[in-house]
Amino acid sequence: MAEEEHVNKLEVLKRMVNAGVKLKRSKCVYQALGVTYLGHKINAEGLNPSDENVLVIMDAPIPYNVTELKSYLGLINFYGKFIPNLSKVLSPLYRLLQKDVKWQWGPSQQQALAESKRGSQGGRSVFDGAPGQIPSYCERPKMWTERDPTLSKAPLHPWERPQQPWSMIHLDYAGPFMGKMFLVIIDAHSKRMYLHPTNFATSYSAIEELKNTFASQGLPDTVMTDIGTNFCSMEFEEFMKQIGIAHIKTSPYHPASNSLA
């Protein structure tokens, strides 16, 4: 077994060399059973929330204003993929973010807070791809656009560049590629792109990936999409209303008017 483990380690190092990855010896740990990285615990069981952040969630106090509520939602949504039906569980909390709703913490909000905390303790593991199979997705959107007969010929209608970063974002789905669809998110100000691989191009997938992105980047003022059913469903529209984001939809049969995504 010792020889087999040694061969496996050499294979891992060989892959890193071939990929041009450089390692700092002082930061390398061998024969570790797991590692904590970016708030996640990675081990043989899969990917799970880190124990430290779960404790932070469990100790979070009752929010007394919108700012404190947004702070908690950002934290819990960071682990949204581990908590089943989180969007439904948090709906009473999102209701307090609506502009025309007066702040009132009641039994439904308290129950939502308690259920979301309990959900963070029972996270399920994620492993979507085979170990070592991490393709470079960032080079694909341009290729997909050039191959699409509509996108490649449709005239572009550029939108005015926003004054502030992350005030307007563009969304679209791309793919399939290697059995995956990809949610493309582009900041209209900086042109920075975020790509999220998903199994299905659905409203639910878009909402879950947006929660994760908003947890780290904050909430934009405006989201622009095409009129695909995944972005025009009641579920997606309700999500936009709950978090107070304006949703602009591009004209039918002119997908390139969603000029960035």
Protein Blocks (a to p, Z undefined) as FASTA:
>chain_A
ZZmmmmmmmmmmmmmmmnopacdfklpcehiabdceehiacdfkbpcddfklmmmmmmpc
cdfbfklmmmmmmmmmmmmmmmghklmmmmmmmmmmpmklccdddfklmmmmmmmmmmmm
mcccddfbcehiacdfklmmmmmmmmpmklmmmccddddddfbghkbccdddeddeehia
cdddddfklopacddddfbdcfklmmmmmmmmmmmnopafbdcddfbfklmgmklmmmmm
mnopacddddehilklmmmZZ
